[in-house]
Amino acid sequence: MANRLNRHYVFAVVAPVFWSLAGVIVKSLEHATEWQINFYRCGSLALFVALVILIRYRRSTGVVMRAGGFKALFSGVLLSGAMLCNVVALKYTTVAVAVLVMAAAPIFAAILGSIFLGESVNTRVRVSIVLAFVGITIMVGGSLQLGDTLGVTVAILGILFFGAYTVSLRVGKSADMTPAVFYGGVIGALIAMGMSFASGVGLTVPLVEALWCVLLGVVQLGVGSVLFALAAQSVPAVQLTIFALGEPLLAPLWAWIGVGEVPTWATLAGGAVLFSALGLQVSARRD
């Protein structure tokens, strides 16, 4: 039992490391557009999750897919929106700004949870919500270029999608919602394919970049998410939230090392305010 618990803590630490690789990989791709990246990333994620479901449930796969029903499909739609926005934001602003803004997703989930599920919001959560808006405002104020502003706007849209996705998972918690990730990958790939052809670029990218995009889907998203789901079997939710902060901490570091992207002081200041907001929310969950 102790070995299993220790293994799950290792999974909880390692999963955000995988997640944090998205920024530096996206920034390293010179030819693939945001929609081409999304197509290969979401498509490979869908195939990976389908394989995981088949291996896990074997002959019961159909039963599991039907059990998720419309709730899993709707959650998949929301997740696809979050994943698409993630890559678009990384393309149009710095990795630090994108990941720090998107780190506020749990706070927006608390807002939506209070509205749609009637979940209580105590004083500390309310303060964390205000601090999150202040932190994002500081970062936006320090991003005067059009591309940065667009990237921040898309990142905010992404955390709204992800917050709604989190709430939808709570609604459907009576069933295994793994199919939602599969649906999210399929829907995301279809939307990205449509946008790629609509913009006149199609899906043709250099083989090396296509492989990097597949790596994003299978390893960065797929393996990271599976490890985190396994960790959730034993690691308390509050600690999982803390471990998940490894992603916004590490992602700017990899971008700095990999592509020389140095965060601005406004980004660091706004990020510090956001982390204080997340710290308040974690302490509120503990109570």
C-alpha positions, 0 to 999 in steps of 0.5 A, spaced: 500 500 500 505 504 501 509 503 495 502 504 491 501 511 494 509 513 493 508 511 486 502 515 485 505 521 488 511 520 483 505 520 478 503 527 481 509 530 480 511 528 473 505 529 470 505 537 470 512 536 467 509 533 461 504 538 461 509 544 461 512 542 455 507 544 450 509 551 450 517 550 448 515 545 443 509 550 440 514 555 439 519 551 436 515 549 430 517 554 424 512 552 419 506 548 422 500 553 424 496 553 430 490 549 427 495 544 424 498 543 430 491 542 434 489 537 428 495 533 429 495 534 437 488 533 438 487 527 433 493 523 436 490 524 443 484 521 441 487 515 438 491 514 444 485 515 449 481 510 445 487 505 445 487 506 453 480 505 454 480 499 449 486 496 453 482 498 460 475 495 459 476 490 453 469 487 451 466 493 456 468 498 452 461 499 448 458 499 455 463 505 458 462 509 452 454 509 452 454 510 460 458 517 459 452 519 454 451 526 452 454 528 459 461 525 456 460 528 449 458 535 452 464 535 456 468 533 450 466 539 446 468 544 452 475 540 453 476 541 445 475 548 446 480 549 452 485 545 448 484 549 441 485 555 445 491 553 449 495 552 442 492 559 439 494 562 445 501 560 445 502 562 438 500 569 439 503 571 446 509 568 450 509 562 454 509 565 460 503 569 459 499 564 456 500 558 462 500 563 467 493 566 465 491 559 464 493 557 471 487 561 473 482 555 470 481 552 477 478 559 480 474 560 474 471 553 475 469 555 482 465 561 480 462 556 475 461 551 480 457 556 485 453 558 479 451 552 476 452 547 482 450 551 488 457 550 491 459 554 497 464 560 495 467 562 502 471 569 503 478 566 501 475 564 494 472 570 493 478 574 494 482 569 490 477 571 484 479 578 485 486 577 485 486 572 479 483 578 475 488 583 478 493 578 476 491 578 469 490 585 468 497 586 470 499 582 465 495 584 459 497 592 461 504 589 460 502 586 453 502 592 449 502 589 442 496 586 438 499 579 438 500 579 446 493 582 447 490 577 442 493 571 445 491 573 452 484 574 450 484 567 447 487 564 454 482 567 458 477 564 453 481 557 454 480 558 462 472 559 461 472 553 457 476 549 462 472 551 468 466 549 464 469 542 463 471 541 470 464 543 472 461 538 467 466 532 470 463 534 477 456 533 474 457 526 470 462 524 476 457 517 477 460 515 470 467 514 468 468 520 464 474 518 460 470 518 454 470 525 454 477 526 453 476 522 447 471 526 444 475 532 446 480 530 441 476 528 436 472 534 436 478 538 436 481 535 430 475 536 426 475 543 428 482 544 427 482 541 420 476 545 418 480 551 420 486 549 416 482 548 410 478 554 411 485 558 411 487 555 405 493 552 408 491 545 409 494 539 413 501 538 410 507 540 414 514 537 415 514 530 417 519 532 423 514 538 425 508 533 424 511 528 429 512 533 434 505 535 434 503 527 435 508 528 441 504 533 444 498 529 443 500 522 446 506 524 451 505 531 453 497 531 453 496 523 453 501 520 458 501 526 463 493 526 463 493 518 465 499 519 470 495 525 473 488 521 473 492 515 476 495 519 482 488 522 483 486 515 486 490 516 492 493 523 492 488 528 496 485 533 491 488 539 495 495 536 494 494 535 487 492 542 486 499 544 488 502 539 484 499 541 478 502 548 479 508 545 476 506 546 469 506 554 470 512 554 474 516 550 469 513 552 462 516 559 462 523 556 464 523 551 458 521 556 453 527 561 456 532 555 455 529 552 449 527 558 445 530 564 449 523 567 451 524 571 457 518 573 461 517 581 462 516 584 469 509 585 468 508 578 466 512 576 473 508 581 477 502 578 474 504 571 475 505 572 482 499 575 484 495 569 480 499 564 484 497 568 491 490 567 488 491 560 487 494 559 494 488 562 497 484 557 493 488 551 495 487 553 503 480 554 502 479 547 499 483 544 505 478 547 510 
